[in-house]
Every structure is written in structure tokens, then in C-alpha cells.
Amino acid sequence: MRVSKESSPITRVKCIVNTCEYWDKGEHCLASSIEIQPQDASDTEETDCATFRPKH
């Protein structure tokens, strides 16, 4: 999934992964949209942010 980096955060999403290209100070996500997977997850441990891209 390719998304653009926005100047304003997704305000209702908290992200603490500071190694992600879309992370911003204050625990914000600057991705234009996010995708969480897999569809059949049964608890928090099974979920994953498919939008994650490592910082360069």
C-alpha cells in the first residue's frame, strides 16, 4: 500500500512507532490513510499496520 505523507496528522490515531516515515512528534501519524491487518485478527497481538514504511 502506497500512501502520501500529509502535513496534518490523522488526529484520532495515536502512533508511537518513531521509526516509521509517517510518524510525527506528539505520537501522530502523517499518512494520508492507514491500513490495519489481517482481516481475521482475534486480538491486539495479531494486528499490524500495513502502512508502515521505515524512515530513511
mmJSON file of the N, C-alpha and C atoms, coordinates in Angstrom:
{"data_MODEL":{"atom_site":{
"group_PDB":["ATOM","ATOM","ATOM","ATOM","ATOM","ATOM","ATOM","ATOM","ATOM","ATOM","ATOM","ATOM","ATOM","ATOM","ATOM","ATOM","ATOM","ATOM","ATOM","ATOM","ATOM","ATOM","ATOM","ATOM","ATOM","ATOM","ATOM","ATOM","ATOM","ATOM","ATOM","ATOM","ATOM","ATOM","ATOM","ATOM","ATOM","ATOM","ATOM","ATOM","ATOM","ATOM","ATOM","ATOM","ATOM","ATOM","ATOM","ATOM","ATOM","ATOM","ATOM","ATOM","ATOM","ATOM","ATOM","ATOM","ATOM","ATOM","ATOM","ATOM","ATOM","ATOM","ATOM","ATOM","ATOM","ATOM","ATOM","ATOM","ATOM","ATOM","ATOM","ATOM","ATOM","ATOM","ATOM","ATOM","ATOM","ATOM","ATOM","ATOM","ATOM","ATOM","ATOM","ATOM","ATOM","ATOM","ATOM","ATOM","ATOM","ATOM","ATOM","ATOM","ATOM","ATOM","ATOM","ATOM","ATOM","ATOM","ATOM","ATOM","ATOM","ATOM","ATOM","ATOM","ATOM","ATOM","ATOM","ATOM","ATOM","ATOM","ATOM","ATOM","ATOM","ATOM","ATOM","ATOM","ATOM","ATOM","ATOM","ATOM","ATOM","ATOM","ATOM","ATOM","ATOM","ATOM","ATOM","ATOM","ATOM","ATOM","ATOM","ATOM","ATOM","ATOM","ATOM","ATOM","ATOM","ATOM","ATOM","ATOM","ATOM","ATOM","ATOM","ATOM","ATOM","ATOM","ATOM","ATOM","ATOM","ATOM","ATOM","ATOM","ATOM","ATOM","ATOM","ATOM","ATOM","ATOM","ATOM","ATOM","ATOM","ATOM","ATOM","ATOM","ATOM","ATOM","ATOM","ATOM"],
"id":[1,2,3,4,5,6,7,8,9,10,11,12,13,14,15,16,17,18,19,20,21,22,23,24,25,26,27,28,29,30,31,32,33,34,35,36,37,38,39,40,41,42,43,44,45,46,47,48,49,50,51,52,53,54,55,56,57,58,59,60,61,62,63,64,65,66,67,68,69,70,71,72,73,74,75,76,77,78,79,80,81,82,83,84,85,86,87,88,89,90,91,92,93,94,95,96,97,98,99,100,101,102,103,104,105,106,107,108,109,110,111,112,113,114,115,116,117,118,119,120,121,122,123,124,125,126,127,128,129,130,131,132,133,134,135,136,137,138,139,140,141,142,143,144,145,146,147,148,149,150,151,152,153,154,155,156,157,158,159,160,161,162,163,164,165,166,167,168],
"type_symbol":["N","C","C","N","C","C","N","C","C","N","C","C","N","C","C","N","C","C","N","C","C","N","C","C","N","C","C","N","C","C","N","C","C","N","C","C","N","C","C","N","C","C","N","C","C","N","C","C","N","C","C","N","C","C","N","C","C","N","C","C","N","C","C","N","C","C","N","C","C","N","C","C","N","C","C","N","C","C","N","C","C","N","C","C","N","C","C","N","C","C","N","C","C","N","C","C","N","C","C","N","C","C","N","C","C","N","C","C","N","C","C","N","C","C","N","C","C","N","C","C","N","C","C","N","C","C","N","C","C","N","C","C","N","C","C","N","C","C","N","C","C","N","C","C","N","C","C","N","C","C","N","C","C","N","C","C","N","C","C","N","C","C","N","C","C","N","C","C"],
"label_atom_id":["N","CA","C","N","CA","C","N","CA","C","N","CA","C","N","CA","C","N","CA","C","N","CA","C","N","CA","C","N","CA","C","N","CA","C","N","CA","C","N","CA","C","N","CA","C","N","CA","C","N","CA","C","N","CA","C","N","CA","C","N","CA","C","N","CA","C","N","CA","C","N","CA","C","N","CA","C","N","CA","C","N","CA","C","N","CA","C","N","CA","C","N","CA","C","N","CA","C","N","CA","C","N","CA","C","N","CA","C","N","CA","C","N","CA","C","N","CA","C","N","CA","C","N","CA","C","N","CA","C","N","CA","C","N","CA","C","N","CA","C","N","CA","C","N","CA","C","N","CA","C","N","CA","C","N","CA","C","N","CA","C","N","CA","C","N","CA","C","N","CA","C","N","CA","C","N","CA","C","N","CA","C","N","CA","C","N","CA","C","N","CA","C","N","CA","C"],
"label_alt_id":[null,null,null,null,null,null,null,null,null,null,null,null,null,null,null,null,null,null,null,null,null,null,null,null,null,null,null,null,null,null,null,null,null,null,null,null,null,null,null,null,null,null,null,null,null,null,null,null,null,null,null,null,null,null,null,null,null,null,null,null,null,null,null,null,null,null,null,null,null,null,null,null,null,null,null,null,null,null,null,null,null,null,null,null,null,null,null,null,null,null,null,null,null,null,null,null,null,null,null,null,null,null,null,null,null,null,null,null,null,null,null,null,null,null,null,null,null,null,null,null,null,null,null,null,null,null,null,null,null,null,null,null,null,null,null,null,null,null,null,null,null,null,null,null,null,null,null,null,null,null,null,null,null,null,null,null,null,null,null,null,null,null,null,null,null,null,null,null],
"label_comp_id":["MET","MET","MET","ARG","ARG","ARG","VAL","VAL","VAL","SER","SER","SER","LYS","LYS","LYS","GLU","GLU","GLU","SER","SER","SER","SER","SER","SER","PRO","PRO","PRO","ILE","ILE","ILE","THR","THR","THR","ARG","ARG","ARG","VAL","VAL","VAL","LYS","LYS","LYS","CYS","CYS","CYS","ILE","ILE","ILE","VAL","VAL","VAL","ASN","ASN","ASN","THR","THR","THR","CYS","CYS","CYS","GLU","GLU","GLU","TYR","TYR","TYR","TRP","TRP","TRP","ASP","ASP","ASP","LYS","LYS","LYS","GLY","GLY","GLY","GLU","GLU","GLU","HIS","HIS","HIS","CYS","CYS","CYS","LEU","LEU","LEU","ALA","ALA","ALA","SER","SER","SER","SER","SER","SER","ILE","ILE","ILE","GLU","GLU","GLU","ILE","ILE","ILE","GLN","GLN","GLN","PRO","PRO","PRO","GLN","GLN","GLN","ASP","ASP","ASP","ALA","ALA","ALA","SER","SER","SER","ASP","ASP","ASP","THR","THR","THR","GLU","GLU","GLU","GLU","GLU","GLU","THR","THR","THR","ASP","ASP","ASP","CYS","CYS","CYS","ALA","ALA","ALA","THR","THR","THR","PHE","PHE","PHE","ARG","ARG","ARG","PRO","PRO","PRO","LYS","LYS","LYS","HIS","HIS","HIS"],
"label_asym_id":["A","A","A","A","A","A","A","A","A","A","A","A","A","A","A","A","A","A","A","A","A","A","A","A","A","A","A","A","A","A","A","A","A","A","A","A","A","A","A","A","A","A","A","A","A","A","A","A","A","A","A","A","A","A","A","A","A","A","A","A","A","A","A","A","A","A","A","A","A","A","A","A","A","A","A","A","A","A","A","A","A","A","A","A","A","A","A","A","A","A","A","A","A","A","A","A","A","A","A","A","A","A","A","A","A","A","A","A","A","A","A","A","A","A","A","A","A","A","A","A","A","A","A","A","A","A","A","A","A","A","A","A","A","A","A","A","A","A","A","A","A","A","A","A","A","A","A","A","A","A","A","A","A","A","A","A","A","A","A","A","A","A","A","A","A","A","A","A"],
"label_entity_id":["1","1","1","1","1","1","1","1","1","1","1","1","1","1","1","1","1","1","1","1","1","1","1","1","1","1","1","1","1","1","1","1","1","1","1","1","1","1","1","1","1","1","1","1","1","1","1","1","1","1","1","1","1","1","1","1","1","1","1","1","1","1","1","1","1","1","1","1","1","1","1","1","1","1","1","1","1","1","1","1","1","1","1","1","1","1","1","1","1","1","1","1","1","1","1","1","1","1","1","1","1","1","1","1","1","1","1","1","1","1","1","1","1","1","1","1","1","1","1","1","1","1","1","1","1","1","1","1","1","1","1","1","1","1","1","1","1","1","1","1","1","1","1","1","1","1","1","1","1","1","1","1","1","1","1","1","1","1","1","1","1","1","1","1","1","1","1","1"],
"label_seq_id":[1,1,1,2,2,2,3,3,3,4,4,4,5,5,5,6,6,6,7,7,7,8,8,8,9,9,9,10,10,10,11,11,11,12,12,12,13,13,13,14,14,14,15,15,15,16,16,16,17,17,17,18,18,18,19,19,19,20,20,20,21,21,21,22,22,22,23,23,23,24,24,24,25,25,25,26,26,26,27,27,27,28,28,28,29,29,29,30,30,30,31,31,31,32,32,32,33,33,33,34,34,34,35,35,35,36,36,36,37,37,37,38,38,38,39,39,39,40,40,40,41,41,41,42,42,42,43,43,43,44,44,44,45,45,45,46,46,46,47,47,47,48,48,48,49,49,49,50,50,50,51,51,51,52,52,52,53,53,53,54,54,54,55,55,55,56,56,56],
"pdbx_PDB_ins_code":[null,null,null,null,null,null,null,null,null,null,null,null,null,null,null,null,null,null,null,null,null,null,null,null,null,null,null,null,null,null,null,null,null,null,null,null,null,null,null,null,null,null,null,null,null,null,null,null,null,null,null,null,null,null,null,null,null,null,null,null,null,null,null,null,null,null,null,null,null,null,null,null,null,null,null,null,null,null,null,null,null,null,null,null,null,null,null,null,null,null,null,null,null,null,null,null,null,null,null,null,null,null,null,null,null,null,null,null,null,null,null,null,null,null,null,null,null,null,null,null,null,null,null,null,null,null,null,null,null,null,null,null,null,null,null,null,null,null,null,null,null,null,null,null,null,null,null,null,null,null,null,null,null,null,null,null,null,null,null,null,null,null,null,null,null,null,null,null],
"Cartn_x":[0.851,0.0,0.892,0.72,1.467,0.537,0.922,0.129,1.049,0.454,1.259,1.428,2.458,2.708,2.059,1.212,0.462,1.167,0.764,1.324,0.533,-0.71,-1.549,-1.752,-1.684,-1.831,-3.274,-3.408,-4.709,-4.929,-5.753,-5.828,-6.388,-7.165,-7.742,-6.904,-5.734,-4.837,-3.592,-3.264,-2.04,-1.024,0.149,1.212,2.479,3.064,4.297,5.516,5.352,6.44,7.283,8.283,9.07,10.067,10.101,10.954,10.19,8.922,8.089,8.2,8.24,8.309,7.14,5.98,4.775,4.615,5.487,5.399,5.78,5.094,5.411,5.386,6.145,6.191,4.787,4.628,3.319,2.547,3.255,2.663,1.547,1.803,0.843,1.278,0.312,0.551,0.251,1.225,1.054,0.69,0.371,-0.056,-1.415,-1.652,-2.94,-4.068,-3.725,-4.68,-3.87,-4.522,-3.825,-4.575,-3.828,-4.426,-3.918,-4.855,-4.531,-4.994,-4.157,-4.488,-3.967,-4.306,-5.129,-6.615,-7.409,-8.866,-9.385,-8.772,-9.285,-8.577,-7.958,-7.281,-8.281,-7.823,-8.719,-8.29,-7.108,-6.69,-5.641,-5.291,-4.374,-3.031,-2.524,-1.208,-1.145,-2.264,-2.298,-2.434,-2.613,-2.814,-1.489,-1.493,-0.288,-0.662,0.163,-0.054,0.639,-0.144,0.394,0.907,0.625,1.054,2.508,3.036,4.393,5.432,6.269,7.421,8.596,9.733,10.883,11.372,11.815,12.404,13.708,14.007,15.276,16.259],
"Cartn_y":[-1.184,0.0,1.243,2.105,3.355,4.502,5.316,6.486,7.699,8.86,10.079,10.544,11.353,11.929,13.301,13.519,14.764,15.716,16.975,17.938,17.973,17.509,17.455,15.996,15.692,14.318,13.817,12.497,11.864,11.997,12.925,13.306,12.233,11.315,10.289,9.02,9.042,7.888,8.228,7.382,7.536,6.529,7.002,6.123,6.402,5.358,5.52,4.928,4.508,3.876,4.964,5.474,6.604,6.223,4.976,4.546,4.521,4.933,4.962,6.319,6.304,7.532,8.475,7.952,8.758,9.253,8.819,9.23,10.692,11.397,12.785,12.983,13.945,14.215,14.366,13.997,14.019,12.739,11.729,10.418,10.497,11.254,11.419,10.668,10.355,9.698,10.691,10.878,11.807,11.116,9.83,9.126,9.661,9.67,10.151,9.183,7.923,6.901,5.771,4.904,3.772,2.478,1.387,0.067,-0.828,-1.381,-2.312,-3.69,-4.693,-6.056,-7.062,-8.33,-9.009,-8.926,-9.274,-9.198,-10.102,-11.263,-12.241,-12.216,-11.089,-10.986,-11.194,-11.873,-12.121,-11.4,-10.77,-9.942,-8.923,-8.012,-6.921,-7.423,-8.466,-9.014,-9.464,-9.764,-10.251,-9.139,-7.912,-6.82,-6.197,-5.552,-4.989,-3.77,-2.729,-1.555,-1.783,-2.022,-2.275,-0.993,0.157,1.448,1.74,1.073,1.315,1.312,2.348,2.429,2.91,2.224,2.65,4.037,4.817,6.131,5.939,6.854,6.806,7.784],
"Cartn_z":[0.0,0.0,0.0,-0.963,-1.035,-0.715,0.241,0.614,0.626,0.557,0.595,2.041,2.25,3.568,3.611,4.584,4.717,5.682,5.686,6.631,7.939,7.899,9.092,9.502,10.811,11.265,11.235,11.275,11.498,13.007,13.409,14.822,15.751,15.24,16.11,16.163,15.527,15.517,16.322,17.3,18.081,17.556,17.204,16.725,17.52,18.095,18.869,18.157,16.915,16.156,15.493,16.222,15.724,14.635,14.23,13.122,11.797,11.813,10.612,9.924,8.608,7.809,8.095,8.467,8.679,10.114,11.024,12.433,12.568,13.49,13.783,15.286,15.77,17.211,17.78,19.024,19.656,19.389,18.866,18.581,17.545,16.481,15.397,14.146,13.299,12.018,10.898,9.997,8.88,7.572,7.619,6.407,5.965,4.672,4.154,4.502,4.713,5.16,5.768,6.528,7.126,6.837,6.839,6.672,7.79,8.557,9.638,9.202,9.413,9.001,10.011,9.93,8.945,9.271,8.302,8.437,9.545,9.737,10.697,12.05,12.43,13.724,14.855,15.906,17.032,18.305,18.297,19.429,18.971,19.841,19.527,19.012,19.603,19.23,17.767,17.167,15.791,14.757,15.184,14.227,13.8,12.635,12.054,11.211,11.268,10.429,9.088,8.057,6.722,6.07,6.648,6.121,6.49,7.492,7.985,6.865,6.855,5.967,6.818,6.772,7.576,7.172,8.169,7.878,7.13,6.256,5.511,6.08],
"occupancy":[1.0,1.0,1.0,1.0,1.0,1.0,1.0,1.0,1.0,1.0,1.0,1.0,1.0,1.0,1.0,1.0,1.0,1.0,1.0,1.0,1.0,1.0,1.0,1.0,1.0,1.0,1.0,1.0,1.0,1.0,1.0,1.0,1.0,1.0,1.0,1.0,1.0,1.0,1.0,1.0,1.0,1.0,1.0,1.0,1.0,1.0,1.0,1.0,1.0,1.0,1.0,1.0,1.0,1.0,1.0,1.0,1.0,1.0,1.0,1.0,1.0,1.0,1.0,1.0,1.0,1.0,1.0,1.0,1.0,1.0,1.0,1.0,1.0,1.0,1.0,1.0,1.0,1.0,1.0,1.0,1.0,1.0,1.0,1.0,1.0,1.0,1.0,1.0,1.0,1.0,1.0,1.0,1.0,1.0,1.0,1.0,1.0,1.0,1.0,1.0,1.0,1.0,1.0,1.0,1.0,1.0,1.0,1.0,1.0,1.0,1.0,1.0,1.0,1.0,1.0,1.0,1.0,1.0,1.0,1.0,1.0,1.0,1.0,1.0,1.0,1.0,1.0,1.0,1.0,1.0,1.0,1.0,1.0,1.0,1.0,1.0,1.0,1.0,1.0,1.0,1.0,1.0,1.0,1.0,1.0,1.0,1.0,1.0,1.0,1.0,1.0,1.0,1.0,1.0,1.0,1.0,1.0,1.0,1.0,1.0,1.0,1.0,1.0,1.0,1.0,1.0,1.0,1.0],
"B_iso_or_equiv":[0.0,0.0,0.0,0.0,0.0,0.0,0.0,0.0,0.0,0.0,0.0,0.0,0.0,0.0,0.0,0.0,0.0,0.0,0.0,0.0,0.0,0.0,0.0,0.0,0.0,0.0,0.0,0.0,0.0,0.0,0.0,0.0,0.0,0.0,0.0,0.0,0.0,0.0,0.0,0.0,0.0,0.0,0.0,0.0,0.0,0.0,0.0,0.0,0.0,0.0,0.0,0.0,0.0,0.0,0.0,0.0,0.0,0.0,0.0,0.0,0.0,0.0,0.0,0.0,0.0,0.0,0.0,0.0,0.0,0.0,0.0,0.0,0.0,0.0,0.0,0.0,0.0,0.0,0.0,0.0,0.0,0.0,0.0,0.0,0.0,0.0,0.0,0.0,0.0,0.0,0.0,0.0,0.0,0.0,0.0,0.0,0.0,0.0,0.0,0.0,0.0,0.0,0.0,0.0,0.0,0.0,0.0,0.0,0.0,0.0,0.0,0.0,0.0,0.0,0.0,0.0,0.0,0.0,0.0,0.0,0.0,0.0,0.0,0.0,0.0,0.0,0.0,0.0,0.0,0.0,0.0,0.0,0.0,0.0,0.0,0.0,0.0,0.0,0.0,0.0,0.0,0.0,0.0,0.0,0.0,0.0,0.0,0.0,0.0,0.0,0.0,0.0,0.0,0.0,0.0,0.0,0.0,0.0,0.0,0.0,0.0,0.0,0.0,0.0,0.0,0.0,0.0,0.0],
"pdbx_formal_charge":[null,null,null,null,null,null,null,null,null,null,null,null,null,null,null,null,null,null,null,null,null,null,null,null,null,null,null,null,null,null,null,null,null,null,null,null,null,null,null,null,null,null,null,null,null,null,null,null,null,null,null,null,null,null,null,null,null,null,null,null,null,null,null,null,null,null,null,null,null,null,null,null,null,null,null,null,null,null,null,null,null,null,null,null,null,null,null,null,null,null,null,null,null,null,null,null,null,null,null,null,null,null,null,null,null,null,null,null,null,null,null,null,null,null,null,null,null,null,null,null,null,null,null,null,null,null,null,null,null,null,null,null,null,null,null,null,null,null,null,null,null,null,null,null,null,null,null,null,null,null,null,null,null,null,null,null,null,null,null,null,null,null,null,null,null,null,null,null],
"auth_seq_id":[1,1,1,2,2,2,3,3,3,4,4,4,5,5,5,6,6,6,7,7,7,8,8,8,9,9,9,10,10,10,11,11,11,12,12,12,13,13,13,14,14,14,15,15,15,16,16,16,17,17,17,18,18,18,19,19,19,20,20,20,21,21,21,22,22,22,23,23,23,24,24,24,25,25,25,26,26,26,27,27,27,28,28,28,29,29,29,30,30,30,31,31,31,32,32,32,33,33,33,34,34,34,35,35,35,36,36,36,37,37,37,38,38,38,39,39,39,40,40,40,41,41,41,42,42,42,43,43,43,44,44,44,45,45,45,46,46,46,47,47,47,48,48,48,49,49,49,50,50,50,51,51,51,52,52,52,53,53,53,54,54,54,55,55,55,56,56,56],
"auth_comp_id":["MET","MET","MET","ARG","ARG","ARG","VAL","VAL","VAL","SER","SER","SER","LYS","LYS","LYS","GLU","GLU","GLU","SER","SER","SER","SER","SER","SER","PRO","PRO","PRO","ILE","ILE","ILE","THR","THR","THR","ARG","ARG","ARG","VAL","VAL","VAL","LYS","LYS","LYS","CYS","CYS","CYS","ILE","ILE","ILE","VAL","VAL","VAL","ASN","ASN","ASN","THR","THR","THR","CYS","CYS","CYS","GLU","GLU","GLU","TYR","TYR","TYR","TRP","TRP","TRP","ASP","ASP","ASP","LYS","LYS","LYS","GLY","GLY","GLY","GLU","GLU","GLU","HIS","HIS","HIS","CYS","CYS","CYS","LEU","LEU","LEU","ALA","ALA","ALA","SER","SER","SER","SER","SER","SER","ILE","ILE","ILE","GLU","GLU","GLU","ILE","ILE","ILE","GLN","GLN","GLN","PRO","PRO","PRO","GLN","GLN","GLN","ASP","ASP","ASP","ALA","ALA","ALA","SER","SER","SER","ASP","ASP","ASP","THR","THR","THR","GLU","GLU","GLU","GLU","GLU","GLU","THR","THR","THR","ASP","ASP","ASP","CYS","CYS","CYS","ALA","ALA","ALA","THR","THR","THR","PHE","PHE","PHE","ARG","ARG","ARG","PRO","PRO","PRO","LYS","LYS","LYS","HIS","HIS","HIS"],
"auth_asym_id":["A","A","A","A","A","A","A","A","A","A","A","A","A","A","A","A","A","A","A","A","A","A","A","A","A","A","A","A","A","A","A","A","A","A","A","A","A","A","A","A","A","A","A","A","A","A","A","A","A","A","A","A","A","A","A","A","A","A","A","A","A","A","A","A","A","A","A","A","A","A","A","A","A","A","A","A","A","A","A","A","A","A","A","A","A","A","A","A","A","A","A","A","A","A","A","A","A","A","A","A","A","A","A","A","A","A","A","A","A","A","A","A","A","A","A","A","A","A","A","A","A","A","A","A","A","A","A","A","A","A","A","A","A","A","A","A","A","A","A","A","A","A","A","A","A","A","A","A","A","A","A","A","A","A","A","A","A","A","A","A","A","A","A","A","A","A","A","A"],
"auth_atom_id":["N","CA","C","N","CA","C","N","CA","C","N","CA","C","N","CA","C","N","CA","C","N","CA","C","N","CA","C","N","CA","C","N","CA","C","N","CA","C","N","CA","C","N","CA","C","N","CA","C","N","CA","C","N","CA","C","N","CA","C","N","CA","C","N","CA","C","N","CA","C","N","CA","C","N","CA","C","N","CA","C","N","CA","C","N","CA","C","N","CA","C","N","CA","C","N","CA","C","N","CA","C","N","CA","C","N","CA","C","N","CA","C","N","CA","C","N","CA","C","N","CA","C","N","CA","C","N","CA","C","N","CA","C","N","CA","C","N","CA","C","N","CA","C","N","CA","C","N","CA","C","N","CA","C","N","CA","C","N","CA","C","N","CA","C","N","CA","C","N","CA","C","N","CA","C","N","CA","C","N","CA","C","N","CA","C","N","CA","C","N","CA","C","N","CA","C"],
"pdbx_PDB_model_num":[1,1,1,1,1,1,1,1,1,1,1,1,1,1,1,1,1,1,1,1,1,1,1,1,1,1,1,1,1,1,1,1,1,1,1,1,1,1,1,1,1,1,1,1,1,1,1,1,1,1,1,1,1,1,1,1,1,1,1,1,1,1,1,1,1,1,1,1,1,1,1,1,1,1,1,1,1,1,1,1,1,1,1,1,1,1,1,1,1,1,1,1,1,1,1,1,1,1,1,1,1,1,1,1,1,1,1,1,1,1,1,1,1,1,1,1,1,1,1,1,1,1,1,1,1,1,1,1,1,1,1,1,1,1,1,1,1,1,1,1,1,1,1,1,1,1,1,1,1,1,1,1,1,1,1,1,1,1,1,1,1,1,1,1,1,1,1,1]
}}}
